């Protein structure tokens, strides 16, 4: 065999081998399974309706077995009080587990700050939960792939695989992640995945007496949540991080962090 | 108790789940890897660039770099919530994560250092085995050394001129590959922080470069100190031994060697120190000048909350004073030791200010968190991520170095490159 012949045959062999490899790519089972174009979970929060009762936080803790008194929570409610001098006062005592029972603003370490009623120009509540980002930084930074995004958009944590390095906690701009006090692995809101995948609503949605929280499917144009997101002026949190969060807010103010 | 609650003090508004999750061990991690990389770069200055004056410290810092290697991993293991799964970083790496590269970079680097050590010490192994075998009355330790060194030669008994030349060439190549790998080992530690977009203080492309420069600074500094301490000990031992055997080199001879090596090494230290400070200041100025959204909270952390730690301990005691001390003419050993100790403090504080400082403010930009280092442990967690856990990590390389130097003599007179 001369050199020309050798090269010719090599090209044929390589080309021939490339065909079955391309087939492998075409029928990638992961992609087939993931191709569920009809489902993308989203959340809608109507801040106008929230009164800061904290029922959602209670329901979430019980439903998802996060120790009730532990100072971590999958969802929480923030209170914003804006005074005449333009200052914003924010607090969320115990994540609003017991609601907001005092007018005083919690400033940490057991200290509170009293604000006179006549000083207040605006006040509102903002519920927070995992944004189930389209481009989740927590998934990107996990060194072992223990946290992953499902085909329907929810980010989950594999408790049997997480090594507990905390990189995902550091990577989340929204502060939704923490170490589970019992399992000692990363923990976060997953839109009550065990419930929504069975056709139920999340625990917090069911617990909210004012309809401030709604969960829906963005791919279904008739879903009431999708309709609101499509037709009304909604906002998302911390757009500048490029995470493409999928929790939409009605009535979000510039003060909200 | 929630992880992090024991040592975090919150002020004003922080998200309910925010705590100082990355603590003293994550300060130790870049500090220790920095020492590893720095020590290796120092030894490579001789092996690759042929800086002859560093011959004496080159072999020393290579062994030291090897002794430091396991302690780059220790703080990570102590920090993990599930340390038994730590191996998964190597077994099932998820390559979009900067940490996933750890297994590959770390083991590559470990193999390079081990291989280089082998080539450097091969001649010594062979010669020692021959000598000891010829010796009629061997001590128990010497009898252990014979099989140990025989295994370590891995069957390569050829110490002809030609074979040794090849060894030397291999060392040069390995050290050459080792430099970028050592820089990568540490640069990627910087990348771990620099790529966290959620953290306003960490996110800068300069982070890996700053980390590499300060790594080399700290590595050289530690090598100088350890070298001086070893030399002082040797002087004491020699002075004592000379009473029986007057043929041994005099203390004066040893001292002149010591001063030369230290003066030369300090020059390289200063070079990298200037580079590190320049980059750090550039970063600070740039942040202030561009003043993006996060600058308000960063400013209050840098100029108010952490002022003492950053400007007094890090830049003042850690950079400026040693800079003057080391640059003043007629450098003495004592001044060099004081200077390099302060440099080490400076680099440690830099790591502290990056790791802890980066968590000193809430990502809501509306509150602060303060880290209280647990001193006396009251449970496993406060031990692991407290003062004594860090101390354990800091002491380990010296213990390892002592053990290694029993087998690989760093001040050996014969053989080697």
Interface residues (C-beta under 8 A of the other chain):
Chain A: X70 X71 X72 X73 X76 X78 X88 X89 X90 X91 X92 X94 X95 X107 X108 X109 X128 X137 X139 X140 X141 X142 X143 X144 X145 X161 X162 X163 X164 X165 X166 X167 X169 X170 X171 X172 X173 X174 X175 X176 X177 X178 X179 X181 X184 X185 X240 X241 X242 X257
Chain B: X1 X2 X3 X4 X5 X9 X10 X11 X12 X13 X14 X15 X16 X17 X18 X19 X21 X22 X76 X79 X80 X81 X82 X83 X85 X86 X88 X89 X92 X93 X94 X96 X97 X98 X99 X100 X102 X192 X195 X196 X197 X198 X199 X293 X362 X363 X364 X365 X366 X367
